[in-house]
Amino acid sequence: MEKTKIRKLEVTIPRWVAEHWCVVCYLIINWRISDLVKQIQVKPGKEFYDVTAKYLYDYAVNDKMPPSEIAPTIMNLAEDFMSGNPVKFRPGDYIVMQNFIRKRK
């Protein structure tokens, strides 16, 4: 095995970098992460919206309970809808709906 000589290099690190190294590391790791996010953006399909709207309408208007797998998700959406707030999926709700739709097929 061949040995490689490494030349010593002196580096001066500004005090603010040393004091806030965690933030600096975060910024370096996430540099240009917006490019990555743009590449992996996925929009739900028509079936996703149709199924969600059907169960949301049935629960909010017809007082019919959705299947137990998606009941908490639909109830959260209905709460937003009935209180006049923008309807938003909470963390995990999108995954729950996707899994439910996949199981139906």
N, C-alpha and C positions, 0 to 999 in steps of 0.2 A: 504494500500500500504506500502510495506516495504522500509525503508530508507537504502541506501547504503552509507557507509562511504568511501570517496575517500581520499587516502593518498596524501599529497602534494609532488610534485616532482620538484626538481630544475634542470633546463636544461640550459646549457650554449651554446649559438649559436655563432659560429664564425662570426666575423665582415663581412667577405666577403659574407657569406650566407645572412646576414641581408641586406647588400647593394644591392645584386643581387637576391633578393627573387623571382622575376618574372622568371628569368632564371632557378633557382633551381626548382620552381614549375613546369615549363615546362618540365624539364628533368625528374622529378619524375613521372609526368603523362605519359610521353612518354617512360618510361622505358619498354623495351621489346615489344615496339609497332611493331617491325619488325616481331615478331612471329605472331601477329594479321594480319599484312599485308600479310604474306605468306599464312595464312589460307583463306583469302578472295580474293586472286588473281583470276581473271576471264579473260579468253582469249576469244576474239570474235570468233564466229563460222565461218564456211565456207560461209554461206549465207551472213554474214556481209561483208566479203571481196569481194565476188562476186558482190554484189549490188554496193558497193563503187567503185570497179574497172570498172564496166560497165558504171556508170555515169561519172566517171573521164575520161575514155577513150573517151566516146561520147563528152564530153566537150572539152578536150585537143586536140583530133585528128579530130573529125568530126564537131567541132564547133556547137554542139547541146546543148542548155541550159538544165540543169537538172530541175526537179520539184522545184517549189518555196520554198517548205519546207526545202530542202537540198541544195539549190543553193549556199548560202554563204559557207557552209562546203566544197562542191565540188570545188568551186572557190579558196578557201584557199589551198586545196590540190593540185589543178592544178598549182597554183602559185609556190608552192614549187617544183613540178615536172618539170615545164618548165624552172625554174631558175637553175636547176641542184642540188638543195638542197635535203636533205633527206625529204621524205614526212612525215609530222607530223600532228597529230590531235591536234588542239588547244583546250583550255578548253571549254567544252560544245559540241564540234563537235561530239564526240562519242555518247553522249546522243541523239543528234538530229538524227543521223543516226539510232540508235536503235529504237527510236520512229517512225521514218519513216518506217522501216522494219516491226515493229509490226502492224502499220496501214494498210499495204499492205495485211496482212494475212486475 
